[in-house]
Amino acid sequence: MKLRLLLVVLLLANAGYFLWARGDLAGFGLAPASLAEREPQRMARQIHPEWLQIRKEAPKAAAPAP
């Protein structure tokens, strides 16, 4: 019985941590500090992100050099 209770407690703790880490509990005031800004240094290093284009088909691979 003790082992079953321990398993249930661990599963609930794991599910709670998962929801907290994803930010699903932010409505309750329980959000990780890093949720607001994830990797702001990468955002600052971007050069002309508006030039990015999403294409429907992948470009064909170039022929190998001889």
N, C-alpha and C positions, 0 to 999 in steps of 0.2 A: 504494500500500500504506500509506503514511504517513497519507493522508487517511482511509482506512478505519479505521485504528487510532485516529485522533483522534475519529472519529465514534462508535466503540464506547465509548471512554473518556468522552466527553461524555454519551452516553446512560446509561451506568452511574452517572455522577456525578449526573445529573438524577434518575434513579430513586432513588438513595440519599438525595438531599435531600428528595424527595417523601415517602419513607417516614419519614425523620427528623422532618419538619415535622408529619406526621400523628400521630406518637407511636408508630408501629408498631415502632420499635426500642427502646422503653422497657425491654423485657425484657433487653436487652443492656447497659442502663445508658446508652443514648444517646437521651435525650429532651430536647427544648428546655426551657429554664427556665420558659417561660410556659405549659407544658402543664398544670401542676397547677392554676393559677388563671387562667382566661381572663376578663378584664374584671371583676375583683372589685368595682370601683366601681359597676358596673351592678347587681350583686347586692345591694349595700348600699343602693342607692336604691329598691329595689322596695317598693311599698306594698301590703300585703295580697295577696301572690301566690296565696294559697289561695282567693281569690274568683274566680280565673280559671276559666271554664267553657268546655269545648270542645263546640261544637254540630255536629250532623250536617249541617244545611242552613244556608246563608248567609241572613242576614236580607234581606228584600225592600227594594229601593231606595225611598226616599221620593219622593213626587211632587214635581216641581219647583215652586217658589214662583212665583206669577203676577207 
